[in-house]
Amino acid sequence: MKAILLTALLVSHSAFAADFSVRSTDIKADTPMSAKHEFNGFGCSGSNLSPQLQWQNAPTGTKSFAITVFDMDAPTGSGWWHWNVVNIPASTLSVATGSVPKGALETRTDFGSPGFGGACPPAGDAAHRYVYTVWALDVESLPLDEQASGALVGFMLNQHKLGKAQLTATYQRKK
């Protein structure tokens, strides 16, 4: 009986250790981001830099990755897409601060153009939650162009998702 329990514990521990995960040296879970990740426009004056991200333990069969950043607290009724990056080669396991992985495609955000758009919640709002998601996909590339909307990107990601890893940070605009 002890041998069975020990085996079960080892199997569950190794499965846990292999979970797809994302982390960052720039942002921490459930912690306010710095102004360097704040948008520069719409009344915000940050540096508009995307954070460093690194991921590990992607699911078997991953052929590419994607990154999305979504503000679920935006007062729109449908949230706000801050960054959509697709077609990241499977050999890429990180992105540096303020950069885009080689070979990747940035698509349109809710700011109206491709590229990273930092946090910019309305003045006076409580802190917003920004969900950074790295998607492991079963295809090498998605048939999208830089004008694809966040909704279309989200649809395609969910059609090809093998797994996803998330990190949620917060931001509240100074008055």
Buried (B, 14 or more C-beta within 10 A) or exposed (E): EEEEEEEEEEEEEEEEEEEBBBBBEBBBEEEBBBBBBBBBEEEBBBBBBBBBBBBBEBBEEBBBBBBBBBBEBBEEEEBBBBBBBBBBBBEBBBBBBBEBBEEBBBBBBBBEEBBBBBBBBEEEEEBBBBBBBBBBBEBEBBEBEEEBBBEBBBEBBEEBBBBBBBBBBBBBBEE
